Amino acid sequence: MSEVEIKAKIEEIESMIKMLEERKNSLLKALEALRMAYKFENKFEFNPPIPKDSGAFKNFLMPKILNAHKDKHGIQYRIIESNNLVSSIEFSKCSDEHRKEIIKACEWVQRVTKAKGG
């Protein structure tokens, strides 16, 4: 192989490496987007956090939505709280229909709690 052919091969390989690195970065970004979509589809963030003892949370969301779905449909959930404030609810093992119902109920609780000033 001549020196010119070797240089051409090196350039070709470097070009392929660059293309593969760009593809890798693109795939990593797509993977991260999927992870974020999955994370947020199965989590509701209260912003601002709501009091755990608010009527909408303790008298509606817990018994009528979360516990009812747990008993009837086997969903699992975890309440993320600090200092008696609920910042988010993570849930799993639920269908799209039940996920949407839970999120809709959480949104309602958020609105009601905000309207009452916490």
N, C-alpha and C positions, 0 to 999 in steps of 0.2 A: 504494500500500500504506500502510495506516495504521501509526502507531507501535506499536500493540498487536500487529498482525500481524507487524511486523518483529521485535519482542521475542519473539513466539512462535516465529518461524522461527529466530532465534538460539538459543533454548533447545533447539529440536528438533535443530539442527545440533550444538550442544554435547553433547547427549545421545548423538547418533550417534557423535561423536568419542570420547566416554568408552567407549561400547560397543566400538568398534573397537580402542581401546587395550587394553581388558581381553581381547578376543579375541586380539590380537597377543601379549600376555603369556602367555596360555594356550598358544598355538601355539609360542611360543619355549620354554616349559617342556617341552612334549611333544617338540619337536625335540631339546632337550638330553638328555632321557631316552632317546630313540632313539640318540643319539650315544654315550651312556654304555653302553647295552646292547650296541651294536655293538663298542665298544672292549673291554668285558670279555668278550664272547663270543669274541674273537679274541686274548685275552691271558690268561696265567696269572701271578699274582703270588705269589711265594714269600714267606711271612711266618712267621718271619724268613727273610732270604735264606739260600741254602744254598751250601756250598763247591762250587766248580766241580770240584774233584778228588774229591768224595765218590764212593764206589763206585756208589751208586744212580744218580747223575747220569751219570758218565762211562762206566759199564759197562752200564747199562740204558737210561736215557732217551735219551741221544744216539744210540747205534748201533741199538738195537732199535725205538725209537719215532720219533724225529725224522728221523734219516737214512733209515730204512726207508720212512717215509711220503714223504719227499722223493723218493727213488728210484722208488718204486712209484706214487705218486699225484700227484707234482708239487707238493706243498705247499711253501710258503716259510716260513722262520722266522728269527727274529732273537733272539739271546740278549742280554739286558740285564744287564751285570755291572759290578762295580767292586771293586777289590782282591781279585780271585779269588772274589768272592761273586756268585752269580746271584740277581738280584732278581726277574726276570720273563722270560717267553718270549712273544714276539708271533708269531703265525702267520697266514698267509693262503692263499688259493687251496685251501681244503679244504672238503669236504662236512660236513654236520652230524654224520654218523657218525664221520668222522675227527677232527673237532674234539672230540667227546665222548671219544673214545679217548685223544687227547692229554691232555686235561684230567684224565681219570681216572688216567693214568700219572703226570702231574705231582703230583696229590694223593697218590698212593702214595709217590712219591719224597720229598715233603714229610714224610709221616708217618714213613717209614723213617729219614730223616735226623734228624728231631727225636728219635726214639726212641734213636738212637745218639749223641745229643748234639752234632750238627753234622756 
